[in-house]
Amino acid sequence: MRVSVSNYRGCLIGGGAADARAYGIRDKSKDLISDNTQMAIFTVDGLIWADDRAIRRGVYAYIPCLFYAYQKWYYTQTGNLADKDYDFILNGEILDWEELFARRGTGETSMTALAGSIKNKYGTLKNRVNSSKGCGSVMRVAPIGLYFWKNDEMAFNIGMESGALTHGHIDAILSTGYYAAFVADIIAGAELGEAAVAARTRLMEREGHETVSALIGGAIDLATSGAPVLKAMEEIGEGYTADEAVALAVFVCLRYMDDFDGAVLAATSFGGNTDSIAPIVGSALGARYGLDVIPQKWIAKLELQDLLAHGADLLLERVDIEDIS
């Protein structure tokens, strides 16, 4: 069982470090994160918010809290509230971090969906906000896997619902649930290959899974086939859609296993959507192997690495465990 400070921090910092390598912009000796990692940070905020609310009221409201956390992110990127009645979101320590107000390659699908979600109405599994199957829903959900590590079914469900907040295509929704469950299974102690298969089993229980499960199944097979890396990745796709991005990330994780550097290099070197695939790979490998596999020089130069560590620690404090290593 890998419920540890190293693995929780490894997940968030690993995702951030890989994201920064793909984003490729430095400022004042810092490697800058993109909106992918920014939104993962706000996912942590939403989960902690829901947890605090449950302590006070006895009722969990994960999706509303995640929605309003993403509205905080929208505010940091635009300086505006999507709805004037959302002014209550302007409280909380996360908005004290000035770096989060930097606009970094912001995903237009998420921005548009959040801008249009007024009067407390947002995308759900039944009421789709759009028909997008873009990958913007996936990069932010690793914290959901960390929080629900004991229950990959719950991780999958909350992952799907969080994806539906901004992305309405079933392939994007299912891919987001899959990745949250994949991280949960890793933290629960599964090897990478076992976690990939276990999360796919959850996926195949859902209506409309066929496209996503076939793509991920093919990626799992390719990872053990010995096919050249770039050729295999090109066969899977370019990674601009959620299903392709997750399948590519699974392939890279399984092919490189404990080689974090090699995995990030592969994720950032092929001709597709490297900016999205890298943080998905980094979060999964960091969750599996912990901080020690991430090059220290990457961590030292990573923007907001202290906030990522703080977020990981907050999540770890909330999970129901008997023994933290």
C-alpha positions, 0 to 999 in steps of 0.5 A: 500500500503506497499511502505516503507523503512521498507518493502524494507529493510525487503525484502532484509535483510529478504532474507539475514538473512534467507539465513544466517540461512540456510547457517549456517556459522559464521566468526568473530561473523558475520552470513555469506550470501551465493551466493544466497544473493550475486546475489540478491545484484548484481540484485540491481546493475543491476537495478540501472545501467539500471535506471541510463542509462535510465536517461542519454540515455532515453532507458531502457536496463534491461536485458543487465544491469542485465547480466553485473551485474551478470558478475561482480558477476562472476568476484568476484567469479573467479577473471577472466572476462568471456570475455576480452572485459567485462573489463568495468564492473570493475567500480562501487561502488559495487566492493568496498565491499570486502566481495562480493569477498568471494566464497560462495557455488557458484551455478555451473549452473549460473557460467557455463552459465556466463562463456560461455556467451561471445561476448555479447551473453547470454541466452534469452527466444528464445535462451536458454543457457542450459536446467537447471531447477535449482532454482539458477535463483529464489533467486536473483530476489526479487529486480525485484519485488521491482523495478516493484511493480506498474506493476506485468506484467513487474515484471513477464516479466523481472523476466523471462528474467533474469532467462533465462540468466543462466537457460534455462528450461521453468519451471525455467524461469516461476518460476523466473517470478512468484516469481518476480511478487509475490514480486511486488504484496506484495509491491503493498498491496496484502496479501500473499494469494492474491499475491500468487494467483495473480502471479499464474494468470499471470503465467497461461497466459504463454505458458508451465505453466502447470507444474509450475502452478499445483505445486504452486496451490497445494502448495496454497491448502496445506497451508490451508488444515491443513496438517502437515508441513513436510508431506506437504513439502515432498509432494510438493518436495525437492526444488532443481528445481525452480518450487519446490523451489518456491512452497515450499516457497509459502507454508511456507509463507502462512502457517506461515504468520507473523511468520518470525522465524517459517517460517525460521525454517520450511524452514531450517528444512525439508530434502530438499534444505533448502539453497535455500528455506529459502532466498525465504521465508525470502524475501517475508515475509520481503517484506510483514511485514517489518524489525520489524518481523526479529529478531534484533539479526539476523540483527545485526550479518548479514554480509553486512546488511548495503549493503543490506539496502543501496541497498533497499534504492537505489531501493526505490529512483527509484520507482515512488511513491507519498508517502513514509512512 
